[in-house]
Amino acid sequence: MNATTEINPARLDRAKFAYTSARVPRDGLKTLLTDNVAPRSGDLVLAKVAQVGQHKRVEQPNGRLSSLFPGDEVVVCYGHRYAPDQYEAIVPESLAPCHLVAGGGVASWVLSRHSSMAAPTALEPIGLLGNHRGEAVNLADAALPSIAHLGPRPLTVAIVGTSMNSGKTATAAHLIRGLTRAGCRVGAAKVTGTGSGKDTWLMRDAGAGPVFDFTAAGFPSTYRATPEQIEGILELLTDHLAASRVDAIVIEVADGLLQAETATLVPSPCFAARVDRLLFAAGEAMAAASGVEWLRERGLRIHGVSGLLSASPLAAREATAAAEAPVLTLEDLGDPAIAELLELHRVAA
């Protein structure tokens, strides 16, 4: 049986709350659950920093990066992580020592790491945070409500890519900038990934509003989510964006086409029903050609290639020839003419 104790509000005031906890009302955190606890993805945990490793700072709900010191107490969410350039990690089965696997505040147990990554920051969980009834508080408790959007659906552009760090977020941000400069009100969302505000802050800086990510749907990360859950995130976030009466929606799908959740979502009927335009981000021409072929084999039309390769005229030329798709530079995306190029004047039904 779990041991449940009241938590001193002053202790929570001293703790460093992470970005992933942002939607959870702090005044509802009343108890601490310890002993024989099996964490779930999304559960909030109070943990002590045992040793500072790769992640030396934690992102707070307002975006500020707070430096970590041994002995600090942090409030983060349990979650899985899939990041080829960083960590592979899963939610542990108990409150045993674990790791901080994302600066946005994700506690997990590292299974593997990229050779460039240092040992992860070590955490010692103190207990799950609970409500006044002694029930564990989960990020899903603070998710946006389901709504039925009955009006016209804004035309939606999705950005997918070869992998993490292929230039998807920069592509999304510059597209948002171009559409905003064209007079459009743009909403944006990151529908998959690992909890961190960096990408959504950039979307806001580019002019989008409102901006959501999967944490607003109750997920600290989307790794190991079911296909139905991933589709539900896409539907929930785009419904809320549509209800805000934006003229266009820009969404980013994290990681690459071979990542399990992405590979399932992108060819799905749900994705086809919600997405009108598709841009593909890649780091070099061969990857662009392969990715575009993968998408076309699944019946998807590509409206442009961008990403890191667009910085090189030679790579862009290679990609245009090999992928038989136009390469859009960041300057192209940020130009107001992008709205006409992508025919975003058309309102989707």
C-alpha positions as CSV (number, residue, x, y, z in Angstrom):
1,M,0.0,0.0,0.0
2,N,1.2,3.5,-0.8
3,A,2.3,5.8,2.1
4,T,0.6,9.2,1.7
5,T,1.5,12.3,3.6
6,E,0.6,15.9,3.3
7,I,3.2,18.1,1.6
8,N,4.3,21.4,3.1
9,P,3.4,24.2,0.6
10,A,6.7,25.9,1.5
11,R,8.6,22.9,0.2
12,L,6.8,23.1,-3.1
13,D,7.5,26.9,-3.2
14,R,11.2,26.1,-3.0
15,A,11.1,23.3,-5.6
16,K,12.0,24.0,-9.3
17,F,8.9,23.3,-11.4
18,A,9.7,22.1,-14.9
19,Y,8.0,23.1,-18.2
20,T,6.2,19.8,-18.4
21,S,4.3,20.6,-15.2
22,A,3.1,24.0,-16.5
23,R,-0.6,23.1,-17.0
24,V,-1.1,21.5,-13.6
25,P,-2.5,23.9,-11.0
26,R,-0.1,24.0,-8.1
27,D,-2.8,24.6,-5.5
28,G,-4.1,21.1,-6.2
29,L,-0.8,19.5,-5.1
30,K,-1.6,18.5,-1.6
31,T,0.0,15.1,-0.8
32,L,3.1,13.0,-1.4
33,L,2.8,9.4,-2.4
34,T,5.7,7.1,-1.4
35,D,6.5,3.4,-1.1
36,N,5.2,0.7,-3.5
37,V,4.4,3.3,-6.1
38,A,4.4,2.4,-9.8
39,P,4.8,5.6,-11.8
40,R,2.8,6.2,-15.0
41,S,3.8,8.4,-17.9
42,G,2.5,11.9,-17.0
43,D,2.7,11.5,-13.2
44,L,4.2,14.5,-11.4
45,V,7.1,13.6,-9.2
46,L,9.0,15.5,-6.6
47,A,12.7,14.5,-6.9
48,K,16.1,15.5,-5.6
49,V,19.0,16.1,-8.0
50,A,21.6,13.6,-6.9
51,Q,24.2,14.4,-9.5
52,V,24.3,17.0,-12.3
53,G,25.1,15.4,-15.7
54,Q,24.2,16.2,-19.2
55,H,21.2,18.4,-18.4
56,K,22.6,21.2,-16.2
57,R,19.5,23.3,-16.3
58,V,15.8,22.7,-16.2
59,E,13.3,24.7,-18.2
60,Q,10.7,26.3,-16.1
61,P,7.1,26.9,-17.2
62,N,7.9,30.5,-18.3
63,G,10.8,29.3,-20.4
64,R,13.6,30.4,-18.1
65,L,16.4,27.9,-17.7
66,S,17.1,27.3,-14.1
67,S,20.6,26.0,-13.2
68,L,20.6,22.7,-11.3
69,F,22.7,22.0,-8.2
70,P,23.1,18.7,-6.2
71,G,20.4,18.7,-3.6
72,D,17.9,20.8,-5.5
73,E,14.3,19.5,-5.5
74,V,12.5,19.6,-8.8
75,V,9.0,18.8,-10.0
76,V,9.0,17.0,-13.3
77,C,6.9,14.4,-15.1
78,Y,7.6,10.8,-15.7
79,G,7.7,10.0,-19.4
80,H,9.4,7.9,-22.1
81,R,12.0,9.4,-24.4
82,Y,13.0,8.6,-28.0
83,A,15.8,10.8,-29.2
84,P,18.5,9.3,-31.5
85,D,20.8,12.2,-30.9
86,Q,20.3,12.1,-27.2
87,Y,18.6,9.4,-25.1
88,E,16.4,6.4,-25.3
89,A,14.5,6.0,-22.0
90,I,11.4,4.5,-20.4
91,V,9.4,5.1,-17.3
92,P,10.7,3.0,-14.4
93,E,8.5,0.6,-12.5
94,S,9.1,2.2,-9.1
95,L,10.4,5.3,-7.4
96,A,14.0,4.0,-7.7
97,P,16.7,6.4,-8.7
98,C,16.3,7.5,-12.4
99,H,17.4,10.2,-14.7
100,L,16.5,13.6,-16.1
101,V,16.3,12.9,-19.8
102,A,15.0,16.2,-21.1
103,G,15.6,19.7,-20.0
104,G,11.9,20.4,-20.2
105,G,11.4,18.1,-17.2
106,V,11.1,14.4,-18.0
107,A,12.1,11.7,-15.5
108,S,12.9,8.3,-16.9
109,W,15.4,5.5,-17.0
110,V,18.0,5.7,-19.7
111,L,18.5,2.6,-21.8
112,S,20.9,4.0,-24.4
113,R,22.5,7.3,-25.3
114,H,24.3,8.9,-28.2
115,S,28.0,8.8,-27.9
116,S,28.2,12.6,-27.7
117,M,26.0,12.7,-24.6
118,A,27.4,12.8,-21.1
119,A,25.9,10.7,-18.4
120,P,22.4,11.9,-17.6
121,T,21.6,14.0,-14.6
122,A,20.7,11.6,-11.8
123,L,17.5,12.0,-9.8
124,E,16.3,10.5,-6.6
125,P,12.5,10.5,-6.6
126,I,11.0,11.5,-3.3
127,G,7.4,10.7,-4.1
128,L,4.6,11.3,-6.6
129,L,2.6,14.4,-6.1
130,G,-1.0,13.8,-5.2
131,N,-4.3,15.7,-4.7
132,H,-6.3,16.1,-1.5
133,R,-7.6,12.5,-1.9
134,G,-4.2,11.0,-2.1
135,E,-4.5,10.3,-5.8
136,A,-1.5,10.8,-8.0
137,V,-1.7,13.9,-10.1
138,N,-1.1,13.3,-13.8
139,L,-0.6,15.7,-16.6
140,A,-3.6,14.2,-18.3
141,D,-5.8,15.7,-15.5
142,A,-5.0,19.2,-16.9
143,A,-5.5,18.4,-20.6
144,L,-7.5,20.6,-22.9
145,P,-11.1,19.5,-23.1
146,S,-12.4,17.8,-26.2
147,I,-14.4,20.2,-28.4
148,A,-16.5,19.7,-31.5
149,H,-15.4,22.3,-34.0
150,L,-18.3,22.7,-36.4
151,G,-17.2,25.7,-38.5
152,P,-14.8,25.9,-41.5
153,R,-11.5,24.2,-40.8
154,P,-8.4,26.4,-41.5
155,L,-6.1,25.1,-44.1
156,T,-3.3,23.2,-42.4
157,V,0.4,22.7,-43.3
158,A,2.4,19.9,-41.7
159,I,6.1,19.7,-41.5
160,V,7.7,16.2,-41.2
161,G,11.4,15.3,-41.6
162,T,14.1,12.7,-41.8
163,S,15.1,12.8,-38.1
164,M,15.4,15.1,-35.2
165,N,17.6,18.1,-35.9
166,S,16.8,18.1,-39.6
167,G,15.4,21.6,-39.6
168,K,11.7,21.0,-39.0
169,T,11.2,23.7,-36.4
170,A,13.1,26.3,-38.3
171,T,11.0,25.4,-41.3
172,A,7.8,25.8,-39.3
173,A,8.9,29.1,-37.7
174,H,9.9,30.7,-41.0
175,L,6.6,29.5,-42.6
176,I,4.7,31.1,-39.7
177,R,6.6,34.3,-40.2
178,G,5.8,34.3,-44.0
179,L,2.2,33.7,-43.4
180,T,2.0,36.3,-40.7
181,R,3.6,38.8,-43.0
182,A,1.0,37.9,-45.6
183,G,-1.7,39.0,-43.2
184,C,-2.7,35.6,-41.9
185,R,-3.5,34.8,-38.3
186,V,-1.6,31.6,-37.7
187,G,-2.1,28.9,-35.1
188,A,0.6,26.3,-34.5
189,A,1.2,23.0,-32.7
190,K,3.9,20.4,-32.1
191,V,1.9,17.2,-32.0
192,T,4.6,14.7,-31.1
193,G,7.9,14.7,-29.3
194,T,9.3,15.1,-25.8
195,G,8.3,17.9,-23.4
196,S,10.2,21.1,-23.9
197,G,9.1,24.6,-24.7
198,K,11.9,25.6,-27.0
199,D,10.1,24.8,-30.2
200,T,6.8,26.3,-29.2
201,W,8.5,29.5,-27.9
202,L,10.1,29.8,-31.4
203,M,6.7,29.4,-33.1
204,R,5.3,32.2,-30.8
205,D,8.3,34.4,-31.6
206,A,7.6,33.9,-35.3
207,G,4.1,35.2,-34.9
208,A,1.9,32.2,-34.2
209,G,-0.9,32.3,-31.6
210,P,-2.3,30.3,-30.1
211,V,0.4,27.7,-29.9
212,F,0.0,24.2,-28.3
213,D,2.1,21.1,-27.9
214,F,1.2,17.6,-26.8
215,T,1.6,18.5,-23.2
216,A,-1.7,20.4,-23.6
217,A,-3.2,17.1,-24.5
218,G,-1.9,15.5,-21.4
219,F,1.3,13.9,-22.6
220,P,4.9,14.7,-21.3
221,S,6.1,12.8,-24.4
222,T,4.5,10.8,-27.2
223,Y,7.0,7.9,-27.3
224,R,5.1,4.7,-26.7
225,A,1.7,6.3,-27.1
226,T,-0.8,4.3,-29.1
227,P,-1.8,5.2,-32.6
228,E,-5.2,6.2,-31.3
229,Q,-3.6,8.5,-28.7
230,I,-1.4,10.2,-31.3
231,E,-4.4,10.8,-33.6
232,G,-6.3,12.1,-30.6
233,I,-3.6,14.6,-29.9
234,L,-3.7,15.8,-33.5
235,E,-7.4,16.1,-33.5
236,L,-7.6,17.8,-30.1
237,L,-5.0,20.4,-30.8
238,T,-6.2,21.3,-34.3
239,D,-9.8,21.5,-33.1
240,H,-8.8,24.1,-30.5
241,L,-6.7,26.0,-33.0
242,A,-9.6,26.0,-35.5
243,A,-12.0,27.2,-32.8
244,S,-9.7,30.2,-32.2
245,R,-10.5,31.4,-35.7
246,V,-7.0,31.3,-37.1
247,D,-6.6,31.6,-40.9
248,A,-4.0,28.8,-41.1
249,I,-2.5,26.1,-38.9
250,V,1.1,25.0,-39.0
251,I,2.0,21.7,-37.2
252,E,5.3,20.0,-36.6
253,V,5.6,16.2,-36.3
254,A,8.7,15.4,-34.3
255,D,11.6,13.0,-35.1
256,G,11.8,11.2,-38.5
257,L,9.6,9.1,-40.7
258,L,11.1,5.9,-39.4
259,Q,10.2,6.7,-35.8
260,A,7.3,4.4,-34.8
261,E,4.7,7.0,-33.9
262,T,5.5,9.2,-36.8
263,A,5.5,6.3,-39.2
264,T,2.0,5.4,-38.1
265,L,0.5,8.9,-37.9
266,V,1.6,10.4,-41.2
267,P,0.0,7.8,-43.6
268,S,-3.2,7.6,-41.5
269,P,-6.6,8.6,-42.6
270,C,-6.7,11.0,-39.6
271,F,-3.6,12.8,-40.8
272,A,-5.1,13.0,-44.4
273,A,-8.3,14.5,-43.0
274,R,-6.5,17.2,-41.0
275,V,-3.6,18.1,-43.2
276,D,-3.8,20.0,-46.6
277,R,-0.2,20.8,-47.3
278,L,3.0,18.8,-46.5
279,L,6.6,20.1,-46.3
280,F,9.5,17.8,-45.8
281,A,12.7,18.8,-43.9
282,A,16.0,17.0,-44.6
283,G,19.7,17.5,-44.0
284,E,21.0,16.5,-47.4
285,A,19.8,15.6,-50.9
286,M,19.9,11.8,-50.6
287,A,17.8,11.9,-47.4
288,A,15.3,14.3,-49.1
289,A,14.9,11.9,-52.1
290,S,14.4,8.9,-49.9
291,G,12.0,10.6,-47.6
292,V,9.9,12.1,-50.4
293,E,9.8,8.6,-52.0
294,W,8.6,7.1,-48.7
295,L,5.8,9.6,-48.5
296,R,4.7,9.3,-52.1
297,E,4.6,5.5,-51.8
298,R,2.0,6.1,-49.1
299,G,-0.1,8.3,-51.3
300,L,1.0,11.7,-49.8
301,R,1.7,14.7,-52.0
302,I,4.8,16.8,-51.1
303,H,4.5,20.6,-51.6
304,G,8.1,21.4,-50.9
305,V,11.4,20.3,-49.4
306,S,13.2,22.4,-46.8
307,G,15.4,22.0,-43.7
308,L,19.1,22.1,-43.3
309,L,19.8,21.2,-46.9
310,S,18.2,24.5,-48.0
311,A,21.2,26.4,-46.7
312,S,23.4,25.0,-49.5
313,P,22.5,25.9,-53.1
314,L,24.3,22.8,-54.4
315,A,22.4,20.5,-52.0
316,A,19.2,22.2,-52.9
317,R,19.9,21.7,-56.6
318,E,20.6,18.0,-56.0
319,A,17.5,17.6,-53.9
320,T,15.3,19.3,-56.5
321,A,16.5,16.9,-59.2
322,A,16.4,13.8,-57.1
323,A,13.2,14.4,-55.2
324,E,11.4,16.1,-58.1
325,A,10.1,18.7,-55.6
326,P,10.8,22.4,-55.1
327,V,13.3,23.3,-52.4
328,L,12.2,26.2,-50.2
329,T,14.8,28.2,-48.4
330,L,14.1,29.9,-45.1
331,E,14.0,33.1,-47.0
332,D,11.3,31.6,-49.3
333,L,9.3,30.4,-46.4
334,G,9.5,33.8,-44.6
335,D,8.4,35.7,-47.7
336,P,4.7,36.8,-47.7
337,A,4.5,35.2,-51.2
338,I,4.6,31.8,-49.5
339,A,0.9,32.1,-48.8
340,E,0.1,32.3,-52.6
341,L,2.7,29.6,-53.4
342,L,1.0,27.1,-51.1
343,E,-2.5,28.4,-52.1
344,L,-3.3,29.1,-48.5
345,H,-6.0,31.6,-49.6
346,R,-8.2,28.6,-50.0
347,V,-10.3,27.8,-46.9
348,A,-10.6,24.1,-46.2
349,A,-14.1,22.6,-45.8
